[in-house]
Amino acid sequence: EELRAQIEARAWNASVYGEASVAVFEDAALSYLEDGHDGRFVAPLLQHFRGRPLREITGKEIRDAAKAIYPKASNATRNRQAITPARAIINHAADQGLCSAIRVKQFPVDKSPRQAATLDWLTAFRSISSERNPRLAALAWFMFETGARIGQAVSLTPSDLDMKNLRVMLPASKGHPAQWV
């Protein structure tokens, strides 16, 4: 009887005040997933925000949820696994008229500068890894010579090679078009 009363109340409110008045986080998450978005980090958010009306969730609550769900994680992890997916789910619901869009300030992340591998480093790496794992040595040398990213390098197929002209077709990546190298 209690469940029936809840379902009836929700249906009544939706018919009188619109779907946005009864939309809860799990409705938004389900719609988000059904639309084909990545669901890797949705389960902990669902557990945390279960039953919460979308219109009541604030940016501060999402930041607090990130700390609660991932208490020992780095800020980068909290941003990637809690803030970004929660914001995406709510903004997806906003696109469907179920709530207002939300802005959530991410946690600060210190980015240490990366240092590019030098020819000396690569030569030393190749001499060590040639005995243990010659394919890894070849992959590292190929990426160094072509500027290919790891995803581009491992996705190559024989049809991407032009042995006659000694070149390879690198697939598009990070805003750069596919190109012969």
Secondary structure, DSSP 8 states (H G I E B T S, - for coil): -HHHHHHHHHHHHHHHH-GGGT-BHHHHHHHHHHTT---TTHHHHHHHHTT-BGGG--HHHHHHHHHHHSTTS-HHHHIIIIIHHHHHHHHHHHHTTSS-------------------HHHHHHHHHHHHHH-HHHHHHHHHHHHH---HHHHHT--GGGEETTTTEEEE--BTTB--EE-
